[in-house]
């Protein structure tokens, strides 16, 4: 009996599988094209030199670019006061120091209008290491920052440090949680306790205690991003809400490094020190800002208990 029909059926089966695979691939391509086109996040693809190759409508809207005006680099649309910082970070990517960056910057639009955006850029290698591109995502956070300004106008600011007070933190914290629930993104809540305030008040005076609290607030301002929420919630206690969820340890490490830099200055009478607790908010397991603050406080207390020496120390006067 001839085996011809059997072979023929196998050939048709293989052809059908190939056709099905091609159809699935085409469907997947159409799906991702639709996601790219309709995403509320501005997305663009850049070449190795940073030139924009392709961009979706949200990106074009953020940077105020019209049809046919795509020949640009990402930094062309960045506000003049922010372009230096963004260029430095992009330079680190081009140099292979990092393969992903996150920052915040203002982007100019026609008519002198600027929008605050959270900027994420990742390296993308296709095929081989020599063929690489960059994918940038811009999330408009202008409304969040505007809300912060409005809160300051509503006297939700701590008079000594210039940070938000407890009321401002709780108010803005609830807004951040709603935003996280809406977008499905997590966030971090930090609870920090400045060490040794009793010692510094008793031995150096309350004016120096105030100075220590101001110093710590300056550390937070230097460390956190403009869309983060930093607050003095009472006495020597501070809290932070940050959308940077890439690494809790990295956020805390930045705070400690900035404290160390201050402590390295000559002529200090005390060393700045603190304990920090961190908790993560998961939109899949919602809870209130009060509960998050309580959890972060508990984490901070655990760290304080584990430390052998976490107090302010006076430097000997030379």
C-alpha positions, -999 to 999 in steps of 0.1 A, spaced: 0 0 0 13 34 -9 24 57 19 18 87 -2 -15 98 14 0 96 49 29 118 39 5 142 22 -16 145 54 15 153 74 25 180 50 -10 196 52 -9 193 90 25 211 91 12 238 68 -19 243 90 3 246 121 25 271 103 -5 291 92 -19 290 128 14 302 142 15 330 117 -20 340 126 -13 340 163 19 360 157 -1 385 137 -28 387 164 -2 393 190 14 420 169 -19 438 165 -26 435 202 7 451 212 3 477 185 -31 486 200 -16 487 235 12 510 223 -12 533 205 -38 537 233 -15 535 264 -20 565 287 17 563 294 39 581 269 62 555 253 90 560 227 117 539 212 152 555 209 183 544 189 217 540 204 224 578 201 192 587 219 172 598 189 135 590 190 126 564 163 89 557 172 65 573 198 29 567 207 3 595 209 6 600 246 43 607 243 36 631 215 10 649 236 33 652 266 61 667 247 38 688 225 50 673 192 27 672 162 26 648 132 59 648 113 79 663 141 93 631 155 130 639 145 142 647 180 160 633 210 144 628 244 163 657 260 151 681 233 117 683 251 131 684 287 129 717 306 162 737 306 165 734 344 162 696 343 181 687 311 215 685 328 203 659 353 185 638 326 215 640 302 238 627 330 215 597 337 212 589 300 250 592 297 254 565 323 231 543 303 250 550 270 282 542 289 269 509 301 271 518 338 234 511 343 207 495 321 178 513 336 171 547 350 142 564 368 139 601 375 115 630 373 116 660 350 96 687 334 88 684 297 81 715 276 50 719 254 42 746 229 31 779 245 55 776 274 35 750 293 55 723 310 44 689 325 60 670 353 67 634 344 82 603 360 107 591 335 118 554 331 143 544 305 155 508 299 181 494 275 168 468 250 192 445 231 179 428 200 197 399 186 232 407 198 249 431 222 259 455 194 223 461 183 206 480 211 178 505 217 163 523 246 126 523 256 114 554 275 81 557 294 68 590 306 40 591 332 24 625 338 25 633 375 17 670 372 -16 667 390 1 649 419 27 677 423 0 703 419 -19 687 448 12 690 469 13 727 462 -23 731 471 -17 713 504 11 737 513 -14 765 507 -38 748 531 -13 750 560 -5 713 560 32 721 564 55 716 595 67 751 605 101 740 616 112 717 588 91 729 558 80 693 553 43 682 554 29 678 589 9 647 600 -23 661 586 -7 668 552 9 634 551 -24 615 559 -44 636 534 -19 632 506 -13 596 516 -49 587 510 -47 603 476 -16 583 468 -33 550 477 -63 558 455 -39 566 427 -20 532 433 -53 513 434 -64 529 401 -31 521 383 -23 489 400 10 502 412 26 496 446 43 522 468 66 523 498 59 539 532 90 547 554 89 556 591 120 572 605 129 581 641 158 605 646 181 591 673 194 608 704 171 639 705 170 639 744 208 639 746 212 667 722 184 688 738 198 682 773 235 687 765 235 712 736 202 730 740 168 729 723 180 752 695 205 725 685 177 700 687 157 720 662 188 723 640 191 684 640 155 680 630 160 706 602 191 688 591 173 655 588 145 671 568 171 684 544 185 649 541 150 637 531 145 665 506 178 657 490 172 620 489 135 617 478 120 627 445 97 657 440 66 635 437 74 617 469 57 628 501 80 635 531 66 647 564 74 653 600 46 636 618 55 645 653 85 652 675 115 633 661 94 611 638 93 614 601 74 595 573 78 592 536 56 578 508 75 570 476 64 556 443 99 541 438 93 504 446 123 490 427 142 484 460 133 494 495 168 487 506 182 511 479 159 539 490 169 535 527 206 533 516 204 566 499 191 582 531 219 567 551 246 578 526 233 614 527 234 613 565 270 601 564 280 629 540 266 654 565 284 638 594 317 640 575 316 678 577 342 694 601 332 711 634 301 691 642 290 687 678 268 657 672 264 629 646 231 626 628 215 592 631 182 575 626 163 542 624 140 535 595 112 510 590 97 503 556 65 486 544 52 480 509 16 487 497 1 461 475 -31 472 456 -42 436 456 -43 437 494 -56 472 501 -54 489 535 -55 524 548 -26 548 552 -30 545 590 -23 508 588 7 513 566 22 539 589 16 515 618 34 486 600 64 509 591 66 521 627 67 485 639 95 477 614 114 508 627 111 497 663 125 463 654 155 479 639 160 501 669 159 471 692 185 453 671 210 482 671 236 482 698 242 519 697 218 543 678 223 575 697 236 610 689 272 614 701 290 646 709 323 651 691 351 663 714 358 700 710 394 704 698 
